[in-house]
Amino acid sequence: MTEPARILVAGGGYVGMYTALRLQRQLRAELRSGAAEIVVVTPEPYMTYQPFLPEAAAGSISPRHVVVPLRRLLDRCRILIGEVLSVDHAKRTATLSTLATDEEGTGPVELVYDELVIAPGSVSRTLPVPGLAEHGIGFKTVEEAIGLRNHVIEQMDIASSTRDPAIRDAALTFVFVGGGYAGVEALAELEDMARYTARYYHNIKPEDLRWVLVEASDRILPEVGEKMGRYAVRELRGRNVDVRLETRLDSCEDRVAVLSDGTRLPTRTVVWTAGVRPAPLLAATDLPLNERGRIRCTARLSVEGVEHAWAAGDAAAVPDVTSGKPGGECAPNAQHAVRQARVLAGNIAASLRGQPLKEYAYAYAGSVASLGLHKGVAHVYGRRLKGYPAWFMHRAYHLSRVPTFNRKARVLAEWTLSGLFKREIVSLGSLEHPRAEFELAAAPPPADDDEPSS
């Protein structure tokens, strides 16, 4: 008996999940007969639909509905929860670390494959800003989104109960660094939520909260165009958000955010959303990389100059054949990643069957962004929308794109209920340390040092 053709998918994000999903459909006969095997290695057993993270942080969507369980969706794939540490494609081997290898203490293991799909996504791009590693908060995962929500409400609790004006001011100052989608949408949704929550505090008014958006360039939301970007700035400033353009964060040591314009902001909250960079895995492979550290790919999504290796999404430098510009590349965003995954899966199936491959060609349709409840901006197919129409388009678009009917129905139900009832303002910060109370209860009582009197 011959060994099955093993397709290794490194990553369970947009590209990894959608590629494996379409492969298990297109290779149904091969999987059933044992002629092919799909192995997905991913750090988490779910795919996070990142456009919903701001709404999850604001409490409009439950955290469990922002993620898609991979084992349920990829029922004909083998799912390994772990991480690909390195790839030696010349030998067709990948070095893995899984939950089992960590428990066994045996160290990483090697997995042999026939076809490789590199889809580890990206990680936050940080800069050597003093104090950032100690005090910064990211916004790429559902855990970070819910942690940030708990943190904001906790700061309001601190401000409400302290008698120190300095602590109160620092607790009610929230600094967001980065004017892209993640930073603007996270700030807008949380500002909306906090302004609503303030009505339940006897000594906090919405105007007591200070929100600061720091952006190094001269505009925010470049994806929606310059005109809509200017509108977004006016909308945020109209809500008393301090938007600082052409400004950088120089330091956040000792809970003081120091900006490049000389401003010093005592704050207990610094949210870092200033871009992403390719995952570290790419540097631990023998695949060709470009100057930005992304894998060089052809328009067919195969790795340039390498056989049996494929890539797409944030990790790949894919030629943009629709731009008409030599050397143009597809932007590393979700819109391209999802569509590239479809072409990628079809090309892998075609390659296994000896059929011709297709090129990836997709003209960018535009972008939509939320600025809080019932507010948004959009630039789609050359048309500009703002306010409620843009917000409605934002929700409709992402509802249509979130995977599985199950998730669509649950998200729609939550949106409907949130329109009928009041917002939830509960902070569940204890979820981040679930054993803290039990450890305190199980700790031995303190010894009595007093000697008995004679």
C-alpha positions in Angstrom: 0.0 0.0 0.0 1.3 3.5 -0.8 1.4 6.2 1.8 -1.4 8.9 1.4 -0.4 12.3 0.0 -0.1 14.4 3.2 -1.0 18.1 2.9 0.3 20.1 5.9 -1.5 23.3 6.6 0.6 25.5 9.0 -2.0 27.8 10.6 -5.7 27.9 11.4 -6.6 31.5 10.6 -8.4 32.8 7.5 -6.1 31.1 4.9 -5.5 27.9 6.9 -9.2 27.3 7.7 -10.6 28.2 4.3 -7.9 26.3 2.5 -8.5 23.1 4.5 -12.3 23.5 4.3 -12.2 23.7 0.5 -9.6 20.9 0.2 -11.7 18.5 2.2 -14.6 19.2 -0.2 -12.6 19.0 -3.4 -10.6 15.9 -2.3 -13.6 14.1 -0.8 -12.9 11.0 -2.9 -9.2 11.0 -2.1 -9.8 11.4 1.6 -12.3 8.7 1.7 -10.1 6.2 -0.1 -7.0 7.1 1.9 -5.1 8.5 -1.0 -4.8 11.9 0.7 -4.6 13.3 4.2 -5.0 16.9 5.4 -3.1 17.9 8.7 -3.8 21.3 10.2 -1.4 22.6 12.8 -2.7 25.6 14.7 -2.0 27.1 18.1 -5.7 27.4 18.9 -8.6 25.0 18.2 -10.6 27.8 16.6 -10.4 30.5 13.9 -11.0 34.1 15.2 -13.2 36.3 13.0 -11.2 39.5 13.8 -13.6 42.1 12.3 -15.9 41.2 15.2 -13.3 41.8 17.9 -14.3 45.5 18.5 -18.0 44.5 19.0 -16.9 41.6 21.3 -15.0 44.1 23.3 -18.0 46.4 23.5 -20.3 43.6 24.5 -22.4 43.5 21.4 -21.3 39.9 20.5 -20.5 37.1 22.9 -16.8 36.0 22.7 -17.7 32.4 21.8 -19.6 33.6 18.7 -16.5 35.5 17.4 -14.6 32.2 17.0 -15.3 29.2 14.7 -14.4 25.7 16.2 -12.1 24.0 13.7 -12.8 20.4 14.7 -16.5 20.9 13.9 -15.9 22.6 10.6 -12.9 20.5 9.4 -14.3 17.1 10.3 -12.3 15.3 7.6 -9.0 16.9 8.6 -6.5 15.9 11.3 -6.2 18.8 13.7 -3.1 19.2 15.8 -3.1 21.9 18.5 0.4 23.2 18.5 2.9 25.3 16.6 5.2 24.7 13.6 8.6 25.8 14.8 10.6 25.4 11.6 10.3 23.9 8.1 13.0 22.1 6.1 11.2 22.0 2.7 14.2 20.4 1.0 13.6 17.3 3.1 9.8 17.9 3.3 9.8 17.9 7.1 8.3 20.3 9.6 9.3 20.5 13.3 6.3 20.7 15.6 5.6 21.5 19.2 2.2 20.3 20.5 0.4 20.1 23.8 1.3 16.5 24.0 5.0 17.1 23.4 5.0 19.7 26.1 3.4 17.3 28.6 5.7 14.4 27.6 8.8 16.5 27.8 10.2 14.8 24.8 10.8 18.0 22.8 9.6 18.9 19.3 8.7 16.2 16.8 9.1 16.0 13.0 6.3 15.6 10.6 6.8 14.5 7.0 4.6 16.0 4.3 4.1 16.1 0.6 2.4 19.5 0.1 2.9 22.5 2.4 0.6 25.4 2.9 2.2 28.2 4.9 -0.5 30.2 6.6 0.7 31.3 10.1 -0.8 34.9 9.6 0.9 37.8 11.3 1.8 39.1 14.7 1.7 42.6 16.2 4.5 44.8 15.0 6.0 46.4 18.0 8.7 49.1 18.3 11.3 49.5 21.0 9.2 52.0 23.0 10.2 52.1 26.6 7.5 50.6 28.9 5.5 49.2 26.0 6.3 45.5 26.8 5.3 46.1 30.5 2.2 48.2 30.1 1.0 47.8 26.4 -2.2 45.9 25.5 -2.6 44.3 22.1 -5.8 43.8 20.1 -5.4 40.8 17.8 -7.1 38.0 19.7 -10.4 37.4 21.4 -8.7 37.1 24.7 -7.1 40.5 24.3 -10.5 42.0 23.2 -12.3 40.7 26.3 -9.4 41.5 28.5 -9.5 45.1 27.3 -13.2 45.3 28.0 -12.7 44.1 31.5 -9.8 46.5 31.9 -11.8 49.5 30.8 -14.7 48.8 33.2 -12.2 48.1 36.0 -10.6 51.5 35.5 -14.0 53.1 35.8 -14.4 51.2 39.1 -11.1 52.5 40.3 -11.9 56.0 39.3 -15.2 55.8 41.0 -13.8 54.6 44.4 -10.5 56.5 44.7 -10.0 59.7 46.6 -6.8 60.5 44.8 -7.4 62.9 41.8 -4.2 61.7 40.1 -5.2 58.1 40.2 -8.7 59.0 39.0 -7.4 61.0 36.0 -4.9 58.2 35.0 -7.7 55.6 35.3 -10.0 57.5 33.0 -7.4 58.2 30.3 -7.3 55.7 27.5 -4.5 55.9 24.8 -4.8 54.0 21.5 -1.8 53.9 19.3 -2.5 53.2 15.6 -5.1 54.7 13.3 -5.9 51.6 11.2 -8.9 49.5 11.4 -8.1 47.8 14.7 -7.2 51.0 16.5 -10.1 53.1 15.3 -12.8 50.5 15.6 -11.6 49.3 19.0 -11.5 52.9 20.4 -14.8 53.8 18.8 -16.7 50.8 20.1 -15.2 51.0 23.6 -15.7 54.7 23.9 -19.4 54.1 22.9 -19.6 51.4 25.6 -17.9 53.4 28.3 -20.0 56.5 27.6 -23.1 54.3 28.1 -21.7 52.6 31.2 -20.9 56.0 32.9 -24.6 56.5 33.5 -24.4 53.8 36.2 -21.7 55.5 38.1 -22.8 58.2 40.5 -19.6 60.2 40.2 -18.4 59.7 36.6 -19.7 61.6 33.6 -19.0 60.7 30.0 -16.9 63.9 29.6 -14.7 62.8 32.5 -13.3 60.0 30.3 -10.4 61.0 28.0 -9.8 59.1 24.8 -6.6 59.7 22.8 -5.9 58.3 19.3 -2.2 58.5 18.3 -1.3 58.1 14.6 2.1 58.6 13.1 0.8 59.5 9.6 -1.4 62.4 8.6 -4.6 60.4 8.3 -6.5 57.5 9.8 -8.3 54.6 8.0 -6.4 55.0 4.8 -8.3 52.0 3.3 -11.6 54.0 3.1 -10.0 56.9 1.3 -8.8 60.4 2.3 -12.3 62.0 2.3 -13.8 59.3 4.5 -10.7 59.4 6.7 -11.2 63.1 7.3 -14.9 62.5 8.1 -13.9 59.8 10.7 -11.5 62.3 12.4 -14.3 64.9 12.6 -16.7 62.2 13.9 -14.3 61.1 16.6 -13.4 64.6 17.6 -17.1 65.5 17.9 -17.3 62.8 20.6 -14.4 64.4 22.5 -11.8 61.9 21.2 -8.4 63.6 21.1 -7.0 62.5 17.7 -3.3 63.2 17.3 -2.1 62.9 13.7 1.6 62.9 12.8 2.4 62.0 16.4 4.2 59.0 17.8 4.4 57.3 21.2 7.9 57.8 22.6 7.5 56.2 26.0 4.9 54.7 28.4 7.2 54.0 31.4 5.8 54.5 34.9 2.2 54.6 33.5 2.9 57.9 31.7 2.4 58.1 27.9 4.9 60.5 26.4 4.1 61.6 22.9 6.5 63.0 20.2 4.8 66.4 20.5 5.9 66.7 24.1 2.5 65.8 25.6 2.6 63.7 28.8 -0.5 61.7 29.6 -0.7 59.8 33.0 -2.6 56.7 32.0 -3.2 53.1 33.0 -4.3 52.1 29.5 -2.1 52.0 26.4 -3.5 49.9 23.5 -1.0 49.1 20.8 -2.5 48.5 17.3 0.3 50.0 15.1 0.4 47.4 12.4 1.5 43.8 12.0 4.5 41.9 10.7 4.9 38.3 9.3 4.9 35.5 11.8 8.3 34.4 13.1 7.9 31.0 11.5 8.7 32.4 8.1 12.3 33.2 9.1 12.6 29.5 10.3 12.0 28.1 6.8 14.2 27.5 3.8 11.6 29.3 1.6 12.4 32.6 -0.3 11.4 35.8 1.5 11.1 39.3 0.2 12.6 42.4 1.9 9.5 42.6 4.3 9.9 39.0 5.4 7.0 37.7 3.5 7.2 34.5 1.3 7.7 35.2 -2.4 4.8 33.7 -4.3 3.6 33.5 -7.9 0.1 34.5 -9.0 -0.9 30.8 -8.7 -0.1 31.1 -5.0 2.8 28.6 -5.2 6.1 29.6 -3.6 8.4 31.2 -6.2 11.0 28.7 -7.5 9.8 25.9 -5.1 7.7 22.9 -5.9 5.0 21.5 -3.5 4.9 24.7 -1.4 2.1 27.2 -1.2 1.3 30.4 0.7 -1.4 33.1 0.9 -2.6 35.9 3.2 -0.5 38.0 5.5 2.5 35.6 5.2 2.6 35.8 1.4 3.8 38.4 -1.1 1.3 37.7 -3.9 1.5 39.6 -7.2 -1.5 41.8 -7.9 -2.2 41.0 -11.5 -5.2 43.5 -11.6 -3.2 46.6 -10.6 -1.4 46.9 -13.9 1.7 48.0 -12.1 4.9 45.9 -12.3 5.9 44.6 -8.9 2.5 45.4 -7.3 1.4 43.1 -4.5 -1.9 42.2 -2.9 -2.5 44.0 0.4 -2.3 41.7 3.5 -5.9 41.9 4.6 -8.8 39.5 5.2 -10.6 40.3 1.9 -7.7 39.0 -0.1 -6.9 36.1 2.3 -10.3 34.5 2.1 -10.4 34.7 -1.7 -6.8 33.6 -2.1 -7.6 30.5 0.0 -10.2 29.4 -2.5 -7.8 29.6 -5.4 -5.1 28.0 -3.3 -7.2 25.0 -2.4 -8.3 24.6 -6.0 -4.7 24.7 -7.3 -3.5 22.1 -4.8 -6.2 19.8 -5.8 -5.5 20.4 -9.5 -1.7 19.9 -8.8 -2.4 16.5 -7.2 -4.5 15.5 -10.2 -2.2 16.8 -12.9 -4.5 19.6 -14.0 -3.7 23.2 -14.9 -3.5 25.8 -12.2 -5.3 29.2 -12.0 -4.0 32.6 -11.2 -5.4 34.7 -8.4 -6.9 37.9 -9.7 -9.2 40.0 -7.6 -9.8 43.7 -7.8 -10.1 45.3 -4.3 -13.8 46.1 -3.8 -13.4 48.7 -1.0 -13.6 48.9 2.8 -16.0 49.5 5.6 -15.3 50.5 9.2 -17.5 50.9 12.3 -17.2 54.0 14.4 -19.5 52.7 17.2 -23.2 51.9 17.4 -25.0 53.3 14.3 -21.9 55.1 13.0 -19.5 54.2 10.3 -17.6 55.0 7.1 -17.4 53.0 3.8 -15.7 53.3 0.4 -17.1 50.5 -1.8 -16.9 50.3 -5.6 -16.1 54.0 -5.7 -19.1 55.0 -3.6 -18.7 56.7 -0.3 -21.0 56.2 2.6 -21.0 57.5 6.2 -23.1 57.4 9.3 -25.9 54.8 9.7 -25.8 53.5 6.0 -22.1 52.7 6.3 -22.6 51.1 9.7 -25.4 49.0 8.4 -23.2 48.0 5.4 -20.4 47.1 7.8 -22.6 44.7 9.7 -24.3 43.2 6.7 -21.0 42.6 5.0 -19.3 40.9 7.9 -22.4 38.9 8.8 -22.3 37.5 5.3 -18.6 36.6 5.6 -18.4 35.0 9.0 -18.1 31.3 8.5 -20.9 28.8 9.1 -24.7 29.3 9.3 -24.5 28.5 13.0 -22.3 31.6 13.7 -24.3 33.8 11.3 -27.6 32.9 13.2 -26.1 33.4 16.6 -24.5 36.8 15.8 -27.8 38.0 14.2 -29.7 36.9 17.2 -27.4 38.8 19.5 -27.6 41.9 17.4 -31.4 41.7 17.5 -31.5 41.2 21.3 -29.0 44.0 21.9 -31.4 46.3 20.0 -34.3 45.3 22.3 -32.5 45.4 25.6 -29.9 47.5 27.4 -26.2 47.0 27.1 -24.4 44.6 29.4 -21.9 46.5 31.6 -20.5 43.6 33.5 -16.7 43.1 33.8 -15.6 39.5 34.2 -12.0 40.2 35.0 -11.8 37.1 37.3 -12.0 34.9 34.2 -8.4 35.8 33.5 -7.4 34.2 36.9 -10.0 31.5 37.5 -8.1 29.7 40.3 -7.2 32.8 42.3 -10.1 32.5 44.8 -9.6 28.7 45.3 -5.9 29.2 45.8 -6.6 31.7 48.5 -9.2 29.4 50.2 -6.8 26.4 50.0 -3.8 28.3 51.4 -2.8 27.3 54.9 -3.9 29.8 57.6 -1.1 32.1 58.9 0.8 30.7 61.9 0.1 32.3 65.3 3.4 33.7 66.5 2.1 34.7 69.9 3.6 32.6 72.7 1.1 31.4 75.3 1.5 33.2 78.7 2.7 31.2 81.6 
